[in-house]
Amino acid sequence: MAETQEQWYNRQAIEQLAQHIPFERDLACKAELIEMLRGLVLRHGRGMDPELFGFEARNELVRLGLWNRIG
């Protein structure tokens, strides 16, 4: 099943946040980004195809305990 445009945008947001978080040096900013990522995953993750996520994003989602919320 193909992604809708909205699903694509939501997945891109999750992917970009997940890839950026490991490189964020400011701890307060990092905490905010993690909360933002958590919110996106909880709201939209169930409808996403896990196969569409890249390696780095998948690793970060696993590390944060959010991967089981995808798909």
Secondary structure as UniProt FT lines:
FT   HELIX           5..20
FT   HELIX           21..23
FT   HELIX           27..44
FT   HELIX           45..47
FT   HELIX           50..52
FT   HELIX           55..63
FT   TURN            64..65
FT   HELIX           67..69
//
